Amino acid sequence: MRVCEQLGEEPDPKKMPPDRSDFPEEVQVAFFVSGYLEDKWEGMSGTYMGKVWTNIEYLFKLFEVQDPVIVLYFMKMFETAIVNEKAEKAEKERKAEERRSSSGGKNFTHNVTG
């Protein structure tokens, strides 16, 4: 919205990303509760493994989630999307690093006499 204002353009709702409030209540609750779950990372490679789900029952009770089955479904969909996005990003970074290391590393010698 601010970019459109700065450019003097009218915002196009079709091009705007959805706001969390645009989603149904169960999806909003899924986003909210997901934020309280710990993230799990693989130690050696730093790969994102998803959420740690051990406290989910406690969180559902704490926040009085009305339909935990539906909320859990959306939480797992959300987690899958994040895991896939982070895996794709890591793969792109790995390939970029591979290209840099294969194209770089050329040894140049300079004949310096003094």
Helices and strands as residue ranges (DSSP letters): H 2-7, G 20-22, H 25-34, E 39-41, E 48-51, H 56-62, H 68-103
